[in-house]
Amino acid sequence: MRFRRRGGSIRDQLTWRAFTIAKLLKSNDRAYSDKPLRIIGADGEQLGVMKLAAACQAAQNAHLDLVLVSENSNPPVCRIMDFGKLLYEQKKKLKEQKKNQQAQKVKEIKFRLHIDTHDYEVKLNHAKEFLGEGNKLRVTITFKGRELSHPEMGFELVTRITEDLAEIAVVDAPAKLLGKNINMSFNPKG
């Protein structure tokens, strides 16, 4: 979500990612010099369809800029407005949207197969805290040595964790045995 320069200066063209939001037209713009343009005035009234030179003159008389708003319509739509103000408002709007977005973090808690009850409760409390903050949670159960010959014990631990977190979390990805680990992930409810 940032502004990119695409031909000319940033003042000439306002782009967001790959598409153009608005483009400043000048009287020597060859692409639109012979095409008729639909012009909207500064206060929103329709000025009609006119050539680029007449539209630029109308914008100059109003001490404003001629901005191409809709390039794909027939005829293309231009608006007489302050392009600098449009740039400022768009940047401000994008900053506001970026501020309101919150990236969801993934927190991970690792369990061993033979875990003591107190250690289990501490890790479970951390998991509840992470989910309460709105983060995703990845639970990993690690096997060592001969423990891998009893994966059913790991899946019993997984069901115990799932039951304990059922009131505040939803299972996002079910438990899978991958190598020496059982992985599973949770999303916070609501």
N, C-alpha and C positions, 0 to 999 in steps of 0.2 A: 504494500500500500504506500508507494512513494511516487513522487513525480519524476518522470524521466524526460530527458531532452530528446526530441525527435525533430531534427531539421529546424533551423532557425533558433531563436532564443526561447527561453522558458516563457517569456512574455507573449510570444507569437502563438504558442500552442500549449494547451493544458492537457497533458495525457495522464491517464491512470492505468497502470499496467500496460496493456497492449492497445487499448482503444482510446480515441480522442473524445474528450468531453466537450471542448469548445475550441475554436480556432479564430484567431484574429485575422481579419481580411484587410488588405491594403489596396489602394487604387491600382497598383501595378501587378496584381495577382493575375497571371495569365490563365490559370485554370478556370476562373469564373468571369473573365472579362467580357465574353460574348454570351454568357448564359443569363437568362432572366432569374432574378432572385426575389423571393417573397420577403418583404421587410416588415419587421415589427418595431414600432417606435419605443422610446425610452419609458413611456408610461403604459405600455402594453397595447396601444391601439394599432390596428393594421394600416400600414402606409401603402400597401398594394404591392404589385409586381413591378420591378424596375431593374435596370442594368446596374452593373457594379459601380460605374463612375457616378451615377446619380445617387446611389445609396451611400457611397463614401462622402459625397458632398453634403447629404442630409445629416450624416453622423458628425461631420466636421462643423456644420452649423450649430449642432446641439452640444459641441465641445465634448463628444463622447467617441467611443470606438464602435466599429462595425464588427460584430462577432458572428461567425457561422455556427449556428446552434444545431441544425439538422441537415447533414450533408446528403443523406440518402433519400430524402423526400423529393417530390417533383412539383414545383421547382424547389431548390434548396432554400432553407429558411435561415434568415439572418436577423439579428436583433441589434438595435442601437443601445449600447450600454457601456458602462465603465469596465473594461476588461481586467484592470488591476484589482478592482473590487471583487470581481468574480473569482479571480485567482485566490485572493485572500480568504473569501468565504469557503471555497472548496477545500483549501488547506486546513482551515479551522474545523470544518465538518469532518474531514478525514482524521484529524488529530483527536477529535471528540469520540469518533467511532473506535479508534485505536485504544483510547483510554478506557472505554467501557468494555472492551474485550478482555477476557481473562483466560490466559492459556492454562489448560488443565494439566497439572503435573502428575507424573506417575511415580508413586512412592513404592518402594519394595521392602518387604519383610521376609527374612530368611528363617526358616525353622529347620531343626534337625529332627530325625526320626524319634530319638529317645530324648524328649524334652521334659524337664521337671514342671510341676503344676504352676509354681510361682513364676518361672521364666515364661511359660505359656501365657499366663495372665498378663504379665508385663508387655509382651509382644502384642497380645490381643488389644490391650489398652492403647498402645501406639497405633495399631491399625484403626481402631475406632476414632482416634484423634485425627488421623490423616483423612479418613472418610468424612469426618465432621467438617473439615476445612474445605471439602469439595474436591479433593484429589482422587485420582484413580489409585487403586492398590493392586500390586502384583505380589502374590504369595509364592514363595519358592521353598520346597522341601527338598533338602539335600541328603543323599544317601552316601555312606562311606563303607568301603570294603564289603563285608558280607551282608550288610543291611539291604543291598540291592537284590538279594535273593528273596526278600519278603516285601514286594511292592504293595501288597494288600494292606500292610500296616501303615504305609504312607497315605493310601487312599482313605483309611479310617481317620487319620489325622486331618485330612482334607475335609471330610464330611463334618468332623467336629468343629473345625474353623468355620465352615459354611453355616452350620446351625447357630454358632455363637454370633456371627455377623449378619444373620438373616434380617434382623429388625432395622438395620441401618444401611445395608448394602444389597446390591443385586449382582449375581454372577454374570460377568461379562464374557469370559472365556472359560469353558469347563476345564477341569483338571486333566493334564496330559503328561504322560511319562516321556521325557526327552532326555535320553542318556542317563545321567546319574541324578537327575532332578525331576520333580513334579512341579509344573508351573500352572498357575491359575490366576485370573484377574477379576477384580470387583469394581463396580461403579457405585458411587453413592446414590441412595434413593432420593427421588424428588429432585 
